[in-house]
Amino acid sequence: MITVHHLNNSRSQRILWLLEELGLEYEIKKYQRDPKTMLAPPELKAVHPLGKSPVITDGDTVVAESAAIVEYLVERYGNGRLAPTAGTPEKLKYTYFLHFAEGSAMSPLLMKLVFDRVENGPMPFFVKPIARAIARKVKDGFVNPNIRAQLDYLESELAARPWFAGQEFTAADIQMSFPLEAATARGGLGAQYPKLSGFVQRIHARPAYQLALERGGKYDYAR
């Protein structure tokens, strides 16, 4: 039996969605973030040494990292579903976006989250002006321009086709969901990006996505 070690409000939500799309049976073991640090609880280290989510167990097999989990599940249980045919241009796009989601898209979004907290978080009064000035400078000079450049690029990709790998919905779209949901929440993805906004609306409307929400629990990025 596949077990998803599921952390609230995290990337592991898209693994639940993938399993629902594949129609597989699975169990969920839920973990809650520390309310102050927002970090995963130490109990996750009993599953994987880094103590991060997502991570799945499938019998004696332990798989961590979102893209690795997606590839494992699609290759082992997909029976040709949710992945293009090998050797096609669509498969190349599929592989690219499967890894782009974490390799490129999430980096500036995570940096924005960190510097937003620096800018707005509590600190001694004499430090605030300096810390906030540094945070704003980094965001204005590097982080926000990178987020905009990536959103512009992704908007142009979806102008050419409905899904990231081509004409058909694939696991690459599931993988791309989290950075686009995060960008919607805090990265400036709005009406100025109609293709990306439409993509987010379409994935949220999928029955398997809704079933994953029911099983996974509260997920702020599904708004």
ABEGO torsion letter per residue (X at the ends): XBBBBBBBGBAAAAAAAAAAAAGBBBBBBBBBBBAAAGBBBAAAAAABAAGBOBBBBBEABBBBEAAAAAAAAAAAAAGGBGBBBBGBAAAAAAAAAAAAAAAAAAAAAAAAAAAAAAAABBBBAAAAAAAAAAAAAAAAAAAAAAAAAAAAAAAAAAAABABAAEABBBAAAAAAAAAAAAAAAAAGBBAABAAAAAAAAAAAABAAAAAAAAAAEBBAAAX
